[in-house]
């Protein structure tokens, strides 16, 4: 708990501090390796090959963008994680997000859209966004059902000594089922679902940050949030002090 809090506070003003500060980097390694191993365990229990899912993405990115928990970025074929969600959401959600976004990648691949321009992706989304989201949610739901027996049914994610988040996988399963049904019967709801998710993610991150004594500035545009590449699949001895291959500022 203290390690996560120290990392978040150290990176809050500037995520590039992760690259400059060896102590923070070592703490991040310790926390992240455990999370990564738990993710791999759950993917394996769902009869999915972790490496196959990881390899769907060219890069993994860490950011402080409060409007996302995680997302697939067509611009760089990357998987982006918000730092707060990576630390304070249940591991089964992180694993489920990888299954979800990997399904989006497969959907794009089927239509020959990998490597397409952003304008082409915008036009494609107008026509296929709902079908892609239904397919991704269905795969994520299947994953949650398969791993349900291997995790606690109620999980408390401790943020501080006074505050924690409570997560129940059965509620998450029910919620995914409701969204899928809604998308199937209501074509315009795909955009509405995305807009509601952005607002929900911001509120969640705002609450988490306030518990930590930090503040989120909602006036900053998404493009102003820095993104940092990191290794998802593990750290070799050589990588220990050079995990971040580059810093991307948008």
Sine and cosine of phi, psi and omega as CSV:
sin_phi,cos_phi,sin_psi,cos_psi,sin_omega,cos_omega
0.00,0.00,-0.74,0.67,-0.02,-1.00
-0.92,0.40,-0.59,0.80,0.00,-1.00
-0.89,0.47,-0.71,0.70,0.00,-1.00
-0.88,0.47,-0.69,0.72,-0.01,-1.00
-0.88,0.48,-0.67,0.74,0.01,-1.00
-0.89,0.45,-0.64,0.76,0.01,-1.00
-0.91,0.42,-0.74,0.67,-0.02,-1.00
-0.86,0.50,-0.72,0.69,-0.02,-1.00
-0.91,0.41,-0.57,0.82,0.01,-1.00
-0.94,0.35,-0.51,0.86,-0.06,-1.00
-0.99,-0.14,-0.12,0.99,-0.16,-0.99
-0.87,0.49,-0.65,0.76,-0.03,-1.00
-0.99,0.17,-0.48,0.87,-0.09,-1.00
-0.30,-0.95,0.93,-0.36,-0.02,-1.00
-0.91,0.42,-0.32,0.95,0.03,-1.00
-0.91,0.42,-0.26,0.97,0.05,-1.00
-0.87,0.49,-0.45,0.89,0.02,-1.00
-0.88,0.47,-0.54,0.84,0.00,-1.00
-0.99,0.17,-0.51,0.86,-0.10,-1.00
-1.00,0.01,-0.46,0.89,-0.16,-0.99
-0.97,-0.25,0.95,-0.31,-0.07,-1.00
-0.89,0.45,-0.61,0.79,-0.01,-1.00
-0.90,0.44,-0.69,0.72,0.02,-1.00
-0.91,0.41,-0.65,0.76,0.01,-1.00
-0.88,0.48,-0.68,0.73,0.03,-1.00
-0.89,0.45,-0.65,0.76,0.06,-1.00
-0.89,0.45,-0.69,0.72,0.02,-1.00
-0.86,0.50,-0.68,0.73,0.04,-1.00
-0.82,0.57,-0.74,0.67,-0.05,-1.00
-0.88,0.48,-0.70,0.71,-0.02,-1.00
-0.94,0.34,-0.72,0.70,-0.11,-0.99
-0.93,0.37,-0.63,0.78,-0.03,-1.00
-0.86,0.50,-0.65,0.76,0.02,-1.00
-0.91,0.42,-0.70,0.71,0.02,-1.00
-0.88,0.47,-0.71,0.70,0.00,-1.00
-0.86,0.51,-0.68,0.73,0.00,-1.00
-0.90,0.43,-0.62,0.78,0.05,-1.00
-0.91,0.42,-0.62,0.78,0.05,-1.00
-0.88,0.47,-0.73,0.69,0.00,-1.00
-0.87,0.49,-0.67,0.74,0.02,-1.00
-0.85,0.53,-0.73,0.69,-0.05,-1.00
-0.94,0.35,-0.63,0.78,0.04,-1.00
-0.89,0.46,-0.66,0.75,0.02,-1.00
-0.91,0.42,-0.64,0.77,0.02,-1.00
-0.91,0.42,-0.42,0.91,0.03,-1.00
-1.00,0.04,0.14,0.99,0.00,-1.00
0.93,0.37,0.48,0.88,0.08,-1.00
-0.92,-0.39,0.57,-0.82,0.01,-1.00
-1.00,0.04,0.88,-0.48,-0.07,-1.00
-0.86,0.52,-0.71,0.70,-0.03,-1.00
-0.87,0.49,-0.60,0.80,0.00,-1.00
-0.90,0.44,-0.62,0.78,0.02,-1.00
-0.95,0.30,-0.70,0.71,0.01,-1.00
-0.84,0.54,-0.63,0.78,-0.07,-1.00
-0.96,0.28,-0.07,1.00,0.09,-1.00
-0.93,0.36,-0.33,0.94,-0.10,-0.99
-0.90,-0.43,0.62,-0.78,0.02,-1.00
-0.98,0.20,-0.46,0.89,-0.07,-1.00
-0.45,-0.89,0.37,-0.93,0.09,-1.00
-0.86,-0.51,0.69,-0.73,-0.13,-0.99
-0.81,-0.58,0.61,-0.79,0.07,-1.00
-0.93,-0.37,0.72,-0.70,0.00,-1.00
-0.56,-0.83,0.09,-1.00,0.09,-1.00
-0.91,-0.42,0.29,0.96,0.02,-1.00
-0.88,0.48,0.93,-0.37,-0.12,-0.99
-0.97,0.24,-0.15,0.99,-0.06,-1.00
-1.00,0.01,-0.03,1.00,0.04,-1.00
-0.74,-0.68,0.53,-0.85,0.24,-0.97
-1.00,0.02,-0.70,0.71,0.05,-1.00
-0.27,-0.96,0.38,-0.92,0.01,-1.00
-0.26,-0.96,0.42,-0.91,0.14,-0.99
-1.00,0.00,0.74,-0.67,-0.02,-1.00
-0.95,-0.31,0.91,-0.41,0.01,-1.00
-0.93,0.36,-0.42,0.91,-0.05,-1.00
-0.86,0.52,-0.66,0.75,-0.05,-1.00
-0.80,-0.60,0.26,0.97,0.01,-1.00
0.79,0.61,0.70,0.71,-0.08,-1.00
-0.87,-0.49,0.35,-0.94,0.07,-1.00
-0.95,-0.30,0.88,-0.48,-0.07,-1.00
-0.96,-0.29,0.70,-0.72,0.03,-1.00
-0.86,-0.51,0.70,-0.71,0.19,-0.98
-0.97,0.24,0.70,-0.72,-0.07,-1.00
-0.85,0.52,-0.68,0.73,-0.02,-1.00
-0.90,0.43,-0.67,0.74,0.01,-1.00
-0.93,0.37,-0.59,0.81,0.02,-1.00
-0.89,0.45,-0.56,0.83,-0.04,-1.00
-1.00,-0.01,-0.55,0.83,-0.20,-0.98
-0.87,-0.50,0.19,0.98,0.19,-0.98
-0.96,-0.27,0.45,-0.89,-0.02,-1.00
-0.88,0.47,0.51,-0.86,-0.01,-1.00
-0.87,0.49,-0.56,0.83,-0.01,-1.00
-0.90,0.43,-0.48,0.88,0.06,-1.00
-0.94,0.33,-0.64,0.77,0.02,-1.00
-0.90,0.44,-0.71,0.71,0.03,-1.00
-0.90,0.44,-0.67,0.74,0.04,-1.00
-0.89,0.45,-0.59,0.81,0.04,-1.00
-0.90,0.44,-0.62,0.78,0.04,-1.00
-0.90,0.43,-0.66,0.75,0.06,-1.00
-0.88,0.47,-0.71,0.71,-0.02,-1.00
-0.86,0.51,-0.81,0.59,-0.08,-1.00
-0.95,0.32,-0.53,0.85,0.07,-1.00
-0.90,0.44,-0.53,0.85,0.05,-1.00
-0.93,0.37,-0.62,0.78,0.10,-1.00
-0.87,0.50,-0.67,0.74,0.01,-1.00
-0.88,0.48,-0.70,0.72,0.02,-1.00
-0.89,0.46,-0.63,0.77,0.02,-1.00
-0.88,0.47,-0.71,0.70,0.03,-1.00
-0.89,0.45,-0.63,0.78,0.00,-1.00
-0.89,0.46,-0.65,0.76,0.01,-1.00
-0.86,0.52,-0.54,0.84,-0.02,-1.00
-0.99,-0.14,0.15,0.99,0.04,-1.00
0.93,0.37,0.53,0.85,-0.09,-1.00
-0.99,-0.16,-0.11,0.99,0.04,-1.00
-0.92,0.40,0.80,-0.60,-0.04,-1.00
1.00,0.02,0.01,1.00,0.02,-1.00
-0.95,0.31,0.31,-0.95,0.01,-1.00
-0.95,0.31,0.29,-0.96,0.01,-1.00
-0.89,0.45,-0.58,0.82,0.04,-1.00
-0.90,0.43,-0.66,0.75,0.03,-1.00
-0.90,0.44,-0.62,0.78,0.03,-1.00
-0.91,0.41,-0.61,0.79,0.03,-1.00
-0.90,0.44,-0.69,0.72,0.02,-1.00
-0.92,0.40,-0.63,0.78,0.01,-1.00
-0.90,0.44,-0.68,0.74,-0.02,-1.00
-0.89,0.45,-0.60,0.80,0.02,-1.00
-0.86,0.51,-0.53,0.85,-0.06,-1.00
-1.00,-0.09,-0.56,0.83,-0.19,-0.98
-0.85,-0.52,0.03,1.00,-0.11,-0.99
-0.83,0.55,-0.71,0.71,-0.05,-1.00
-0.90,0.44,-0.73,0.69,-0.01,-1.00
-0.89,0.46,-0.64,0.77,0.02,-1.00
-0.91,0.42,-0.66,0.76,-0.03,-1.00
-0.93,0.36,-0.64,0.77,0.04,-1.00
-0.88,0.47,-0.69,0.73,-0.01,-1.00
-0.90,0.43,-0.69,0.72,-0.02,-1.00
-0.92,0.40,-0.68,0.73,0.02,-1.00
-0.91,0.42,-0.60,0.80,0.02,-1.00
-0.91,0.43,-0.65,0.76,0.05,-1.00
-0.92,0.40,-0.66,0.75,0.03,-1.00
-0.90,0.43,-0.66,0.75,0.04,-1.00
-0.88,0.47,-0.70,0.71,0.04,-1.00
-0.85,0.52,-0.66,0.75,0.03,-1.00
-0.88,0.48,-0.74,0.67,-0.04,-1.00
-0.88,0.48,-0.66,0.75,0.00,-1.00
-0.90,0.44,-0.64,0.77,-0.05,-1.00
-0.94,0.33,-0.53,0.85,-0.07,-1.00
-0.99,-0.12,-0.03,1.00,-0.06,-1.00
-0.80,0.61,-0.68,0.74,-0.09,-1.00
-0.95,0.30,-0.20,0.98,-0.08,-1.00
-0.99,-0.17,0.03,1.00,-0.02,-1.00
-0.75,-0.67,0.24,-0.97,0.10,-1.00
-0.92,0.39,0.64,-0.77,-0.04,-1.00
-0.95,0.31,-0.44,0.90,0.10,-1.00
-0.81,-0.58,0.81,-0.59,-0.05,-1.00
-0.85,-0.53,0.76,-0.65,0.06,-1.00
-0.97,-0.26,0.88,-0.48,0.05,-1.00
-0.99,-0.14,0.96,-0.29,-0.08,-1.00
-0.97,0.23,0.79,-0.61,0.05,-1.00
-0.98,-0.18,-0.77,0.63,0.14,-0.99
-0.67,-0.74,-0.02,-1.00,0.02,-1.00
-0.88,0.47,-0.46,0.89,-0.06,-1.00
-0.99,-0.11,-0.37,0.93,-0.15,-0.99
-0.78,-0.63,0.62,-0.78,0.10,-0.99
-0.45,-0.89,0.40,-0.92,0.05,-1.00
-0.98,-0.19,0.65,-0.76,0.02,-1.00
-0.96,-0.29,0.77,-0.64,-0.04,-1.00
-0.76,-0.65,0.74,-0.67,0.01,-1.00
-0.85,-0.52,0.86,-0.51,-0.10,-1.00
-0.90,0.44,-0.55,0.83,0.02,-1.00
-0.90,0.44,-0.59,0.81,0.07,-1.00
-0.93,0.37,-0.62,0.79,0.04,-1.00
-0.91,0.41,-0.65,0.76,0.04,-1.00
-0.89,0.46,-0.72,0.69,0.02,-1.00
-0.88,0.47,-0.64,0.77,0.01,-1.00
-0.90,0.44,-0.69,0.72,0.02,-1.00
-0.88,0.47,-0.66,0.75,0.01,-1.00
-0.88,0.48,-0.66,0.75,0.00,-1.00
-0.91,0.41,-0.67,0.74,0.01,-1.00
-0.90,0.44,-0.70,0.72,-0.01,-1.00
-0.86,0.50,-0.72,0.69,0.01,-1.00
-0.89,0.46,-0.64,0.76,0.01,-1.00
-0.90,0.45,-0.68,0.73,0.00,-1.00
-0.92,0.39,-0.56,0.83,-0.02,-1.00
-0.94,0.35,-0.53,0.85,-0.07,-1.00
-0.98,-0.22,-0.17,0.99,-0.09,-1.00
-0.71,-0.70,1.00,-0.10,-0.11,-0.99
-0.85,0.53,-0.71,0.70,-0.03,-1.00
-0.93,0.37,-0.19,0.98,-0.14,-0.99
-0.95,0.30,-0.23,0.97,0.02,-1.00
-0.87,0.49,-0.71,0.71,0.02,-1.00
-0.93,0.36,-0.65,0.76,0.01,-1.00
-0.89,0.46,-0.66,0.75,0.03,-1.00
-0.87,0.50,-0.68,0.73,0.00,-1.00
-0.91,0.41,-0.68,0.73,-0.01,-1.00
-0.90,0.43,-0.66,0.75,0.04,-1.00
-0.90,0.44,-0.61,0.80,0.01,-1.00
-0.90,0.44,-0.67,0.74,0.01,-1.00
-0.87,0.49,-0.70,0.72,0.01,-1.00
-0.91,0.41,-0.66,0.75,0.00,-1.00
-0.90,0.43,-0.67,0.74,0.00,-1.00
-0.90,0.44,-0.67,0.75,0.02,-1.00
-0.88,0.47,-0.71,0.71,0.00,-1.00
-0.88,0.48,-0.67,0.74,0.01,-1.00
-0.88,0.48,-0.72,0.69,-0.03,-1.00
-0.94,0.34,-0.55,0.84,0.06,-1.00
-0.89,0.45,-0.68,0.74,0.01,-1.00
-0.92,0.40,-0.72,0.69,0.01,-1.00
-0.86,0.51,-0.73,0.68,-0.05,-1.00
-0.91,0.42,-0.60,0.80,0.01,-1.00
-0.91,0.41,-0.60,0.80,0.05,-1.00
-0.88,0.47,-0.51,0.86,-0.02,-1.00
-1.00,0.01,0.05,1.00,-0.01,-1.00
0.98,0.21,0.41,0.91,-0.02,-1.00
-0.89,-0.46,0.23,-0.97,-0.05,-1.00
-0.73,-0.68,0.65,-0.76,0.05,-1.00
-0.98,-0.21,0.72,-0.69,0.05,-1.00
-0.99,-0.10,0.97,-0.25,-0.05,-1.00
-0.97,0.25,-0.15,0.99,-0.03,-1.00
-0.98,0.19,-0.33,0.94,0.00,-1.00
-0.94,0.35,0.73,-0.69,0.05,-1.00
-0.94,0.34,0.39,-0.92,-0.04,-1.00
-0.82,0.58,-0.61,0.79,-0.09,-1.00
-0.90,0.43,-0.30,0.95,-0.05,-1.00
-0.99,0.11,-0.15,0.99,-0.01,-1.00
-1.00,0.08,0.81,-0.59,-0.03,-1.00
-0.94,0.33,0.48,-0.88,0.06,-1.00
-0.80,-0.60,0.71,-0.70,-0.07,-1.00
-0.85,-0.52,0.78,-0.63,0.04,-1.00
-0.95,0.30,0.62,-0.79,0.10,-0.99
-0.56,-0.83,0.31,-0.95,-0.04,-1.00
-1.00,0.09,0.85,-0.52,0.00,-1.00
-1.00,0.05,-0.54,0.84,-0.19,-0.98
-1.00,0.05,-0.09,1.00,0.05,-1.00
0.70,-0.71,0.21,-0.98,-0.07,-1.00
-0.88,-0.48,0.84,-0.54,0.14,-0.99
-0.99,0.15,0.16,-0.99,0.02,-1.00
-0.85,0.52,-0.62,0.78,-0.03,-1.00
-0.92,0.38,-0.56,0.83,-0.06,-1.00
-0.98,0.22,-0.22,0.98,-0.15,-0.99
-0.78,0.63,-0.65,0.76,-0.03,-1.00
-0.94,-0.34,0.26,0.97,0.04,-1.00
-0.56,-0.83,0.74,0.67,-0.01,-1.00
-0.91,0.42,-0.63,0.78,-0.10,-0.99
-1.00,0.09,0.93,-0.37,-0.05,-1.00
-0.99,0.16,-0.39,0.92,0.04,-1.00
-0.23,-0.97,0.30,-0.95,0.06,-1.00
-0.92,-0.40,0.82,-0.58,0.01,-1.00
-0.95,-0.33,0.83,-0.55,0.04,-1.00
-0.88,-0.47,0.82,-0.58,-0.05,-1.00
-0.90,-0.43,0.00,0.00,0.00,0.00
